[in-house]
Amino acid sequence: MAAKRTGARSKRSQPTSEWLQPMQARSEPPLSRERIVATAVELLDAQGVDGLTMRRLADRLSSGVMSLYWHVDNKEDVFDLALDSVLEYRGPPQMVESQDWRGEVVHMLEDWRASMLRHPWSASLLPRRALGPNMLSRLELLSKTLSGAGVADADLNVAIWSLWNYVMGATITRASFDLSDDDRVAAQQRLTRLSERYPTIERSRLLLDNDWDGAFRKGLGFLLDGLSPG
C-alpha cells in the first residue's frame, strides 16, 4: 500500500503543460523613477498640467501614493523630471563636423519646437524649470555653436534669449491657435468687409496662412541673418 501511495503522489507532482495551467494575473512592473516619469508624461499629455496629481499618477501606476515618495520628493519634482525627459536632444541622425552653423542651429531649434508641440504642456513649465540636464545641454550646444560661428561673448546672451523667445513664442502660438478652417474663412471674410480699415493684413490674407512650419523656419532665418558675422 505504501508503494502505491508513493506512486500516486509522484504522478500528481509531475508538471503540466504551460497551456493547461490556470491563468494568473501578471504583476505590474516594479515601480521606478523612470516608470513614474514616463507615466507622468502620458498623464500630462492627456490632461495637462492641472490634471496631474500624485493620486492620479499613483492610480495610473496601480500603486499607492506613498510609494511614489520613495522615488520622487513631490509633485514639483515630477514636473521637473517629466519636462526634462521630453526635451532630450540627440542631434541630427549623423553628427559630423560641419561648417554649416546655421543648419545646426535650425535643426536644434526646430527639434526643440517639435518636442514642445508634441507635449504642449511643456511650454508653460519651461520658463521656471530650465535647469534640467537636457535643457542645459541644449543651451550649451546652442551657445557653443553660436560662439564658434563668431558671435561675440558680449552678444551671446542676447542671441540666446532672442532665439529662446522666438521658439517659445512660436510654440505657444501654434499650440493655442485652434481656429478651424471654417473659422479662418469667416475671419478672413470679415477682414475683407473691413478692408478699408485693415488693408495690409487683409491683402496678405494673414488668417488663412497656416504654414506654421514654413513661417517658423523663415522667421528663424531672419533672426540668424542678424547674427551672421560680418
C-alpha positions in Angstrom: 0.0 0.0 0.0 2.9 2.4 0.8 4.4 1.9 -2.6 1.1 2.6 -4.3 0.6 5.8 -2.3 4.1 7.0 -3.3 3.4 6.3 -6.9 0.2 8.3 -6.8 1.9 11.2 -5.1 4.7 11.2 -7.7 2.1 11.3 -10.5 0.4 14.3 -9.1 3.7 16.2 -8.7 4.6 16.0 -12.4 4.5 19.4 -14.2 1.7 20.0 -16.7 1.8 22.0 -19.9 2.0 25.8 -19.7 -1.2 26.0 -21.7 -3.0 23.8 -19.2 -2.0 25.9 -16.2 -4.7 28.2 -14.7 -4.5 31.8 -15.8 -2.8 34.1 -13.3 -2.8 37.9 -13.2 0.6 39.2 -14.2 2.1 41.6 -11.7 2.9 45.2 -12.6 6.5 46.1 -13.4 8.3 47.3 -10.3 8.0 51.0 -9.5 10.9 53.1 -10.5 11.7 56.7 -11.1 11.9 56.1 -14.9 8.4 54.4 -14.9 7.0 57.2 -12.8 8.3 59.9 -15.2 7.1 58.1 -18.3 3.6 57.7 -16.8 3.6 61.3 -15.7 4.4 62.4 -19.3 1.4 60.3 -20.5 -0.8 61.9 -17.9 0.3 65.4 -18.8 -0.2 64.7 -22.5 -3.8 63.6 -21.7 -4.8 66.1 -19.1 -2.4 68.9 -19.0 -0.6 70.4 -16.0 -3.7 70.9 -13.9 -4.6 67.2 -14.5 -1.5 65.8 -12.8 -1.9 65.0 -9.2 0.0 62.4 -7.2 -3.2 60.5 -6.6 -3.9 60.2 -10.4 -0.3 59.4 -11.1 -0.4 56.6 -8.4 -3.7 55.3 -9.9 -2.2 55.0 -13.4 0.8 53.2 -11.9 -1.5 50.9 -9.9 0.4 52.0 -6.8 -0.1 53.7 -3.6 0.6 57.5 -3.3 3.1 57.0 -0.5 5.1 54.5 -2.7 5.8 57.3 -5.1 7.7 59.3 -2.5 10.4 56.6 -2.3 11.4 57.8 -5.8 10.4 61.5 -6.1 10.2 64.2 -3.5 6.9 65.8 -4.5 4.7 66.8 -7.5 7.1 69.6 -8.4 9.9 67.0 -8.7 7.7 65.1 -11.1 7.1 68.2 -13.2 10.9 68.9 -13.3 11.7 65.3 -14.4 8.8 65.0 -16.9 9.7 68.3 -18.6 13.4 67.4 -18.9 12.7 64.0 -20.2 10.8 65.4 -23.2 13.5 67.9 -24.0 16.3 65.4 -24.6 18.2 66.3 -27.8 20.1 63.6 -29.7 21.2 65.7 -32.6 20.9 65.0 -36.3 21.0 61.4 -37.4 24.7 61.7 -38.4 26.6 64.1 -36.2 29.7 65.1 -38.2 32.0 68.1 -38.0 30.2 70.8 -40.1 30.9 74.4 -41.1 27.2 74.9 -41.5 26.5 76.6 -38.2 23.1 77.9 -39.4 22.0 74.4 -40.4 22.9 73.2 -37.0 21.1 75.9 -35.2 18.0 75.5 -37.4 18.0 71.7 -36.6 18.4 72.4 -32.9 15.6 74.9 -32.7 13.2 73.0 -35.0 13.7 69.9 -32.8 13.1 72.0 -29.7 9.8 73.4 -31.1 8.7 70.0 -32.3 9.4 68.4 -28.9 7.2 71.0 -27.2 4.4 70.8 -29.7 4.3 67.0 -29.1 3.9 67.9 -25.4 2.1 71.3 -25.3 2.2 71.5 -21.5 6.0 71.8 -21.6 5.9 75.4 -22.9 4.1 76.5 -19.7 6.5 74.7 -17.4 9.8 75.6 -19.1 10.3 79.2 -18.1 10.8 78.4 -14.5 12.3 74.9 -14.9 15.1 75.5 -17.3 17.9 73.9 -15.2 17.4 70.2 -16.1 20.3 68.5 -17.7 18.7 68.0 -21.1 17.7 71.7 -21.3 21.1 72.8 -20.1 22.7 70.6 -22.7 20.6 72.2 -25.4 21.6 75.7 -24.3 25.2 74.7 -24.0 25.3 73.3 -27.5 23.4 76.3 -28.9 25.8 78.7 -27.2 28.9 76.7 -28.4 27.6 76.7 -32.0 26.9 80.4 -32.0 30.2 81.2 -30.4 32.0 79.1 -32.9 30.2 81.0 -35.7 31.7 84.2 -34.5 29.1 85.7 -32.2 31.0 87.7 -29.6 30.8 86.8 -25.9 29.3 90.2 -25.2 26.4 89.4 -27.6 26.0 85.7 -26.8 23.4 86.1 -24.1 21.3 88.4 -26.2 21.5 85.9 -29.1 20.4 83.0 -26.9 17.5 84.9 -25.3 16.3 86.1 -28.7 16.3 82.6 -30.0 14.7 81.3 -26.8 11.9 83.9 -27.0 11.3 83.1 -30.7 11.0 79.4 -30.1 8.7 79.8 -27.0 6.5 82.4 -28.7 6.2 80.3 -31.9 5.4 77.2 -29.9 2.8 78.7 -27.6 1.1 80.5 -30.5 0.9 77.3 -32.6 -0.3 75.2 -29.7 -3.1 77.6 -28.7 -4.3 78.7 -32.1 -7.2 76.3 -32.6 -9.3 78.1 -35.3 -10.9 75.6 -37.7 -10.7 76.1 -41.5 -14.3 77.4 -41.4 -13.4 79.8 -38.7 -10.4 81.0 -40.7 -12.5 81.6 -43.8 -15.2 83.5 -41.7 -12.5 85.7 -40.1 -10.9 86.5 -43.5 -14.3 87.4 -44.9 -14.8 89.8 -42.0 -11.4 91.3 -42.8 -12.4 91.7 -46.4 -15.5 93.6 -45.3 -13.3 95.8 -43.2 -10.5 96.1 -45.8 -10.5 99.9 -45.7 -9.6 99.8 -42.0 -7.2 96.9 -42.2 -5.9 96.9 -45.8 -2.5 95.3 -45.3 -3.4 92.2 -43.3 -6.5 91.7 -45.5 -4.2 91.8 -48.6 -1.8 89.4 -47.1 -4.6 87.0 -46.1 -3.0 86.7 -42.7 -5.7 84.5 -41.1 -5.7 82.0 -44.0 -2.0 81.3 -43.8 -1.5 78.1 -41.9 2.1 77.2 -43.0 3.3 77.2 -39.4 6.5 75.2 -40.1 7.4 77.3 -43.1 6.8 80.6 -41.2 8.9 79.3 -38.3 11.8 78.5 -40.4 11.7 81.7 -42.5 11.4 83.8 -39.3 14.3 82.0 -37.8 16.2 82.8 -41.0 15.6 86.5 -40.4 17.0 86.2 -36.8 20.1 84.3 -38.0 20.7 86.8 -40.7 21.2 89.3 -37.9 23.6 87.0 -36.1 25.7 86.2 -39.1 29.2 87.6 -38.6 30.1 90.5 -41.0 
